[in-house]
Each structure stands twice: as structure tokens, then as C-alpha cells.
Amino acid sequence: MMTADAFLSQCRQNGFQLFSGTPCSYLKPLINAVIDDEAITYLTATNEGDAVAMICGAGLSGRRGVVMFQNSGLGNAVNPLTSLAYTFRFPFLLIVTHRGQPGGPPDEPQHDLMGRITEAMLDTMAIRWERFPDDENALPPVFARAAAYMNETGQPYALVLRKGMIAPRDLTTPKAEKAIGRREVQFYESLSLAYSERATRTEALEVILRRKRPEDVIIATTGKTGRELYTLEDSAAHLYMVGSMGCASSFALGAALTFPNHRWLTVDGDAATLMRMGNLATIGHYRPDNYLHLVLDNEINDSTGGQASVSAGVSLGAIAMACGYRQAYSTDGLHTLDTILAGAAAQKGPTLIHFRIRRGSPADLGRPKIKPFEVKDRLMAHLSAPQT
Ligand SMILES: Cc1ncc(C[n+]2csc(CCOP(=O)(O)OP(=O)(O)O)c2C)c(N)n1
């Protein structure tokens, strides 16, 4: 058994100072020590996959973070681990607890199957892992192996944490005593066009590009949005999420909190936003001034053949305001979009612009010819970050 502070001291020495995750009782001492440690930042995530995406976004700085969660949440994180971290080569330390460990202490029925397949799942996902050591003297070689692997491959390295490895530790940071009080959640909504009269995605992207400022970085959601943006204008300040549907906003959140001198524009889809709507609450909670969230809502999964999403009756602006965004707009007018974007330049974010568009894309739509990890390296160079 070791203390959480012994582990954190190694983390600090090895440059791991940003953590994200969701709690597990096995992680209690560690997560509490992280929250109590003023030299370490902890970003709480609503979902294990969003924790992965946030740490990848922050990883554009070249600094490596730590993601920690229960093995039950490994399922929630599979997509960003395989499509984002692996594909774009984002290295970080992953701590996965081992509830339901075979031969371990008796555990609840819901952990039985996951306990049996946890290590095999990591192997299947090509994630190099080892057991979390039970002695602090074993930590330096563990960190050395992890660093060597990350340097060589650009991939995450996992530690599987069994029960009782870390000495108990309570949380000492008190929960804020402040009353929540009365909230105003008004936002601007003006929707007057019939579906077929609305603008196209391309027209909306053209307005966004016209209003782009030199410090802006655009993170485009998976599917046709990234492809259209790439076709209209490729730039070192763009990142096209080729997979990890729904993670553009959490990736951009990690980046926005790490790079306060850049404005981070997430260009999302309606289905992608709804897929990971919990992250809107995380954006509202951390409230980065430099965050602009544009949702291009065609009410369908356009990229996969036009199947209806459930966004037609959803007021994403109202949801964003209820989650703590500073302002939100919902419109279908291109001129209104242009005016809102012009005004957003002088506003503190987070801002959500819900822009209702119609279906369809140009017939000759290209695909990024540059590989995802090259897009990431190019963006890191643009941000003047050391390459991983
Ligand atoms: C986790 C996951 N589920 C499903 C897909 C397949 N997929 C790719 S794009 C897409 C539709 C996205 O719809 P939306 O966000 O509304 O954007 P649009 O295509 O309409 O521009 C789907 C379902 C995926 N890439 N990842």
C-alpha cells in the first residue's frame, strides 16, 4: 500500500499536473488528494469518454495529463480511446480501477463480467498497461516505462488499480457553501424559415470562416462538417474530428482551458451534440471565456444518410443557458448568424450558437488528405507547443 501523496509526488516530478475523470470508490484516496492538491488541476467529467477527450485537447500543449475512472466506465471511453487518442496519437496516463477482479475480494454482480474482461479489453484496444504497484518504491520505474512508451508511440499508458493499493484519505476541500440563488436563463431565439428555405452547412461555414479571427482555432465535428470545412479552407488552426462523434466539444474544452489566448470554436452537429449532451454542463461549469460552440442543426444524421435525429423539438440554446453558458442564440438566418458572430467577438464565452440549417452537401466533397496525427502536429506547431 502507498499514500496518494507518494503517487502525486511522482506525477508532479514527471510533469503530470492535469487530471480528469469520474469517481470510483477504489480511486477515492487518489481523487481526493488530487482535488486537495493546489499544484494539480482536476477537471471533473460527466462521462469517462469526455474525460479522455478533455485530456487530449489539453494535450495539444505537449503536456501529458492523467485520466482516471472505474473499469465500468471503460465502455463509455472506448470510442474516444480508439478513435481520438489512438488515431491522433495523444499520450496520457490512464488509471483504470479493477472492480470485479478475478480472484480478488468479493464484489457486486454488475462488476463480475467487466472485471473478467478489463485487462483483455485494454489489450484489444492496443493500450499498453501494467498493474498499479503496491509499493511506492516501485513508482519511479513505472513512470519511466510509461514515459518511454509514450515518447516512442505517442499512445496512452494504463495502470490497472486493484482494491486497497492506496491508503485511505478523505477530501478536505469543502464543498462550496454558497446558495445557488435565482438564475436568469433567457436567450435569443428567432426561427422563421421553412426547412427547405434554410441555409446549407457550406453557407454557414463560409460565414464562420469570414468571421474567424487570427487567434481562433476551429474543432470540427466528425462527418461532413469537417470535410466541408477542409474543402472550403484548410488551415493549421483547424482540427477535423474524423471519429469520436460528440467529443469535439469536450476536446475543445480541454484545449480552451489550456490555451486562454486562443478562442476555441467547436463546430458541432445536432446528433453529435445530443450524443454527449452531458458535456454542455461541464462547459457551463468551467465557463471558459474563450469558448464558442456552434451547432449546425439539420435535424438529421446527414453524414450517414439523413436519418432523423431528435433535435427538431430541442431548444439547444435553452439547454446551454440552463447549463451555465453566458449567452446562447438560436436562429436560421444567415445574416443573423453573421451579426451574432460579429458581436461574439466582444463577448465573454462560453457562447452557444444554435444555427438551424437544411440537409445536404456539395456532391464533390473532399476528405482531408493529411492524416489525423499530422493535423494534430500541425495544430501543435501553430500553437507553438512541443511535439509529442
Ligand atoms: C460513436 C459514433 N457513432 C456513430 C458514428 C457514425 N456517424 C458518423 S457522422 C454521424 C452523424 C452525425 O450527425 P450530426 O452530428 O447531426 O452531423 P451531420 O452529419 O448531420 O452534419 C454518425 C451517426 C460515429 N462516427 N461515431
The ligand as an SDF file (V2000), in Angstrom:
LIG
                    3D

 26 27  0  0  0  0  0  0  0  0999 V2000
  -19.7810    6.9720  -31.7680 C   0  0  0  0  0  0  0  0  0  0  0  0
  -20.1850    7.0470  -33.1970 C   0  0  0  0  0  0  0  0  0  0  0  0
  -21.4250    6.6640  -33.5640 N   0  0  0  0  0  0  0  0  0  0  0  0
  -21.7970    6.7440  -34.8510 C   0  0  0  0  0  0  0  0  0  0  0  0
  -20.9160    7.2330  -35.7990 C   0  0  0  0  0  0  0  0  0  0  0  0
  -21.3260    7.2920  -37.2710 C   0  0  0  0  0  0  0  0  0  0  0  0
  -21.6210    8.6960  -37.6190 N   0  0  0  0  0  0  0  0  0  0  0  0
  -20.6830    9.4850  -38.1980 C   0  0  0  0  0  0  0  0  0  0  0  0
  -21.2490   11.0090  -38.5260 S   0  0  0  0  0  0  0  0  0  0  0  0
  -22.7740   10.6210  -37.9300 C   0  0  0  0  0  0  0  0  0  0  0  0
  -23.9120   11.6140  -37.9860 C   0  0  0  0  0  0  0  0  0  0  0  0
  -23.6090   12.8800  -37.2710 C   0  0  0  0  0  0  0  0  0  0  0  0
  -24.7670   13.6830  -37.2990 O   0  0  0  0  0  0  0  0  0  0  0  0
  -24.6920   15.1870  -36.8890 P   0  0  0  0  0  0  0  0  0  0  0  0
  -23.8170   15.3630  -35.7100 O   0  0  0  0  0  0  0  0  0  0  0  0
  -26.0660   15.7050  -36.7540 O   0  0  0  0  0  0  0  0  0  0  0  0
  -23.9440   15.8750  -38.1070 O   0  0  0  0  0  0  0  0  0  0  0  0
  -24.3480   15.8510  -39.6680 P   0  0  0  0  0  0  0  0  0  0  0  0
  -23.8530   14.5760  -40.2270 O   0  0  0  0  0  0  0  0  0  0  0  0
  -25.8270   15.9930  -39.7530 O   0  0  0  0  0  0  0  0  0  0  0  0
  -23.6130   17.0430  -40.2030 O   0  0  0  0  0  0  0  0  0  0  0  0
  -22.8340    9.3120  -37.4550 C   0  0  0  0  0  0  0  0  0  0  0  0
  -24.0270    8.6980  -36.8480 C   0  0  0  0  0  0  0  0  0  0  0  0
  -19.6290    7.6020  -35.3620 C   0  0  0  0  0  0  0  0  0  0  0  0
  -18.7030    8.0950  -36.1980 N   0  0  0  0  0  0  0  0  0  0  0  0
  -19.2890    7.5010  -34.0690 N   0  0  0  0  0  0  0  0  0  0  0  0
  1  2  1  0
  2  3  1  0
  2 26  2  0
  3  4  2  0
  4  5  1  0
  5  6  1  0
  5 24  2  0
  6  7  1  0
  7  8  2  0
  7 22  1  0
  8  9  1  0
  9 10  1  0
 10 11  1  0
 10 22  2  0
 11 12  1  0
 12 13  1  0
 13 14  1  0
 14 15  2  0
 14 16  1  0
 14 17  1  0
 17 18  1  0
 18 19  2  0
 18 20  1  0
 18 21  1  0
 22 23  1  0
 24 25  1  0
 24 26  1  0
M  CHG  1   7   1
M  END
$$$$
